[in-house]
Amino acid sequence: MALQLEDVKGLGKKVVTLKDAGIDTVQKLAEVKLEDLIELKGIGKATAQKMIDNAKKLMVKEKSEPSTENETEEANAKELEEEKRIQEEIKKLEEKKTQLQDKKVEEGDFVLVNITARTQKGKIFRVSSEADAKKAGIFEEKNAQQGYYTPEFVIIGKKGFLNEGLTETVKEMNFFEKKSVRIPPTKAFGKRDPQKIERIGIAKFRKLNEGKNPEIGKEFVKQSQGQTQKGTVTNVVQGRVIVDYNHPLAGQSVDYNLEIIDKIEDFNDKVNYFMLNKGIPKENITEFKVNYIKKEKTLEFTVPKMFLFQNLTYIKFGLAMDLQSHMADEIDDVKFIEIYEKMPLPPTPAESVLQKVEEHNKQEDLKEEK
């Protein structure tokens, strides 16, 4: 019999709330992110964690029921141990929230910020949670799998994480405070600059665009003096292609809903968020072996096999710079270790011939024995 959402222990009337949010199966509840679940009305962090854990337990129980008394005892012991771990984690989260509640952020704090961003016309173009994306009707499963719906990692008062207006705003906020703010163009994506609009002959454009014709609304990337410029084809007039290198939101005020939802204090968590910030997929971060030599203030990354033949030059350089700049008290040197295992060599021609002779002789000997 297929599992029903109602089978999950402790849901009660919240089943309706979950189904309205699109969480209509046990599997979806087991896989939903904690930060997205607590966005739903009437569901706190402790309750949300309990729901997810109970859904996971139910799925595990369904897949394999213990067949012996010993297995049953072992399963029960593991369940109790896991329950204890979950309760301890929930307790820590609640204690942390109590400590941070209504406390003002400080310069240099590492925090997570939930952001929903809208254009002047009300179009949402950035959300930090799946729940907000679903409410706005812009949720896409592929974006969820790629970790697109995640809170922004920010260091209070430091440039390079948010635009100027948001950087100034968040440093005046308290933890768990919700704030709506409108950021003017000068502190958001800048004013529109006529100098960033280029007219290119169609023949030259095709040459720069791998032989492809211009398409209005399509992105165009140009390499110039060692730099990459990204623009948008806005028109084709009298044999010339009009390319706008301004940001699509340049010249517009932008509306933001903000909430600072956590403070990152653990060393390893900080390193992981810097890796995520540099474009390393969330599901691959744990595949990097990270070794911190405290005495030498050195951080070593062993690059996993799957990344050995990818060009990570800019990612590695940027990650090292971020760690050395923002964790300077703890990190001096950053090392990336790449291990190329010895591949078995193909046999030489002489070895191949000898191998074939030996195989032939074995077959002849077998014939004689028969």
Stockholm file with secondary structure:
# STOCKHOLM 1.0

chainA/1-370         MALQLEDVKGLGKKVVTLKDAGIDTVQKLAEVKLEDLIELKGIGKATAQKMIDNAKKLMVKEKSEPSTENETEEANAKELEEEKRIQEEIKKLEEKKTQLQDKKVEEGDFVLVNITARTQKGKIFRVSSEADAKKAGIFEEKNAQQGYYTPEFVIIGKKGFLNEGLTETVKEMNFFEKKSVRIPPTKAFGKRDPQKIERIGIAKFRKLNEGKNPEIGKEFVKQSQGQTQKGTVTNVVQGRVIVDYNHPLAGQSVDYNLEIIDKIEDFNDKVNYFMLNKGIPKENITEFKVNYIKKEKTLEFTVPKMFLFQNLTYIKFGLAMDLQSHMADEIDDVKFIEIYEKMPLPPTPAESVLQKVEEHNKQEDLKEEK
#=GR chainA/1-370 SS CCCCGGGSTTCTTHHHHHHHTTCCSHHHHHHSCHHHHTTSTTCCHHHHHHHHHHHHHHHHHHHCCCCSHHHHHHHHHHHHHHHHHHHHHHHHHHHHHHHHTTCBCCTTCEEEEEEEEECTTCCEEEESSHHHHHHHTCCCHHHHHTTCSCCEEEETTCTTSSCHHHHHHHTTCBTTCEEEEEECGGGTTCCCCGGGEEEEEHHHHHHHTTTCCCCTTCEEEEEETTEEEEEEEEEEETTEEEEECSCTTTTCCEEEEEEEEEECCCHHHHHHHHHHHTTCCGGGGGGSEEEEEGGGTEEEEECCGGGTTSCCHHHHHHHHHHHHHHSTTTCSEEEEECCCCCCCCCCCHHHHHHHHHHHHHHHHHHHHHC
#=GC SS_cons         CCCCGGGSTTCTTHHHHHHHTTCCSHHHHHHSCHHHHTTSTTCCHHHHHHHHHHHHHHHHHHHCCCCSHHHHHHHHHHHHHHHHHHHHHHHHHHHHHHHHTTCBCCTTCEEEEEEEEECTTCCEEEESSHHHHHHHTCCCHHHHHTTCSCCEEEETTCTTSSCHHHHHHHTTCBTTCEEEEEECGGGTTCCCCGGGEEEEEHHHHHHHTTTCCCCTTCEEEEEETTEEEEEEEEEEETTEEEEECSCTTTTCCEEEEEEEEEECCCHHHHHHHHHHHTTCCGGGGGGSEEEEEGGGTEEEEECCGGGTTSCCHHHHHHHHHHHHHHSTTTCSEEEEECCCCCCCCCCCHHHHHHHHHHHHHHHHHHHHHC
//
